[in-house]
Amino acid sequence: MIILDSKIKLIRKKHKISQEQMARMLDISLNHYQNIEKKKAAPNIYTGLQIAAILQIDPYELWSLKDELYIKPKTNPENFYK
């Protein structure tokens, strides 16, 4: 799951909410919130839903699942059952 970090930052700034305020509203540390925006951490579902509610956006806009739809096999498929 990939959080759309730049979108969160842009929308947060549009609402004139600081990172400190977001962290307080989410009841998480400032460092953790900053890591979410920097794409170093992904929020859990609950925190993601809270972020969407605070920023007044559809929660589906926060995540992109396209990279999880295809998982490359670790081995050659021809040798998988041998």
N, C-alpha and C positions, 0 to 999 in steps of 0.2 A: 504494500500500500504506500503510495507516494503522496505526501501532503503538498499541496500547491502553496509553497511558502511565500513566494513573492506576492501572490494574490492576497494572502492574509495580511501581510504588511501594508500593502496599498489600501486595502479596505479599512484596516485599523486606523491608519493615518487619516483617511477620509472622514472617519467618525471622530477624529481628534481624541483618540484614546492612546495613552502611553503604554509602553510595554509593562511598566510597573502596575498600572491600573488593570490591565488584562490579567496579569499574574494574580493580583489580589482577587479579582472577580472569579477567576478559575480555581482559586485556592491551591495554586501551585507556586513553586519558587520562581523568582525572576529568571534565574539561570535556566531552568527547564523551559520556560516560555521562550526565551531567546533561542534556545536550541531547536525548538519547534519551528520558529521563523527561519532559522539558518539551515533547516533540513538535516540537523544532526540528531533529531529525535522526532518520533511520530507520536501524536497524542493517542490515548486510548479512545475508544468509542464515546464514552461519556464526556471526556474533555473536548473531543471534536464536536459533539453536539452542542456543548456549551459555547464553544467558539462561534459556531454558526448562529446560535441564538443571539449572542452579544453583537455580532457583526450584521445581523439581520439578513443572512444569506441562506440559501438552500444547502443543507449538509452535503448533498451529492456534489456540490461544486468544490468541496474541500479535497476530495480524493480522486485519484486517477488509478483505475485498476488495469489499465492496458498492459503494463509490464508484468502483471501476474497471470494474464490469460494464457501465456505460453511459457512453459518451463522446459528449458533445454535438457535433454537427457545427459546424465553424467557419463554414460558409457555408450558405446556404439550399439544402436538398437538391434543390429544383426546378431551381436554376440550376447544379447541380454538373457536369452533362455538357454544358452550353451553351458 
